[in-house]
């Protein structure tokens, strides 16, 4: 015998239970909805109607896909295909989040959990789901991403400025090569590395010939231009691992890790010839420049940085005494 027939109040209690359930869902702030097998709305809660900006009656009978953005629609269809037949025993809840299109054309975000629904005979009736409005969370996440992007841009800019400041402190402002202080610091490290690796380390020093005459005849701006030309020559023709610097005045040096003595002498000869062939035009005058070079190599000629620089300096002085515009690399 049907228990409900014996208890007329049973259907009323069931309806009361459903109404309480819907009231609880609405009170929670979540959105409850039902779809038929073709994914058309059968029922939508008040919260969902408000979330989408429609009256509930405007959505009943319409496909849920109509209120999804194109991107969200593709994602839902992809997940549905991945899940397979909703009537299969393995079919379970499906969770996803995406943007809905409101009646006024704006978008709002939802986090949805849906499950297929069956009757007592196992026939597929449609889908049941609950959607939670996560628009504010998405806005907060976007704001956080934008803030992080701005922070990263600021950090990158600070790093660039830091590198620029660092470059300014280790480079000679006039010629663009490194300054003496940076040269000494790096040369000490390179000498220690050469000692550990048992590799040669060569040093070339050059001094512009008759530089005082350039300043006296054409003025200090012309002398500055001559120094810039030499700096550019050394920067553009040195190896990546070489360290070109201005030691002071018209004196320059190039430290060459791993370079043996014959190779260093050959490079110095190339620089000497290149400088002698340059015609630097300044204020309507062609400046002819030459330089004298000294070359020494660790460990062949010295075993400390001071001894190496002293050995090179002596050879440079000999090149001056021998008539200038030449390279001295021998004792």
Secondary structure, DSSP 8 states (H G I E B T S, - for coil): --HHHH-THHHHHHHHHHHHHHHHHHHHT-EEEEEETTSBEEEE-HHHHHHHTS-HHHHTTSBGGGGB-HHHHHHHHHHHHHH--TTSTT---EEEEEEEE-TTS-EEEEEEEEEEEE-TT--EEEEEEEEEE-HHHHHHHHHHHHHHHHHHHHHHHHHHHHHHHHHHHHB-TTTSSEEHHHHHHHHHHHHHHHHHHT--EEEEEEEETTHHHHHHHH-HHHHHHHHHHHHHHHHHHS-TT-EEEEEETTEEEEEEET--HHHHHHHHHHHHHHHHH-EEEETTEEEE--EEEEEEEETTTBSSHHHHHHHHHHHHHHHHHTTSS-EE---
